[in-house]
Amino acid sequence: MTATADDPRQTQDDACRTREVLDIIGDKWSLLVVRHLSQGPRRFTELKRTVDGISQRMLTVTLRALERDGILTRTVRNVMPPHVSYELTPMGTTLRAAVLPLLEWSITHLAHIDAARAEYDARVDTSPA
């Protein structure tokens, strides 16, 4: 267990485990799901409707991964039809607080990123190979 160069208290094993966690929360959908759950408990169909572009299968996979990692809870009410809702755990709430600035930055800079991509693509398309 050797310390890493960036943080002498962090072992190589800790760094590997950190990458595992970042893979889960840094995927294409997890942060968007966390963002929508920040407004309170949501049913599957509500999440499916509000997380633009996510398939039913990917939402299921994402919710299971977040539940497994303790970021959200799944509650089933035994009624007909069964009522299933998802809610952030206290740890999930701290994740939301940590990533909300990143999500807001993304929204704020969408137009600038689109313009930069268009400019880059125009340069690349006209440059000699």
Summary of the structure (lengths in Angstrom):
residues: 129
radius of gyration: 19.2
end to end distance: 47.5
largest distance: 64.9
contacts: 314
relative contact order: 0.11
helix: 60%
strand: 12%
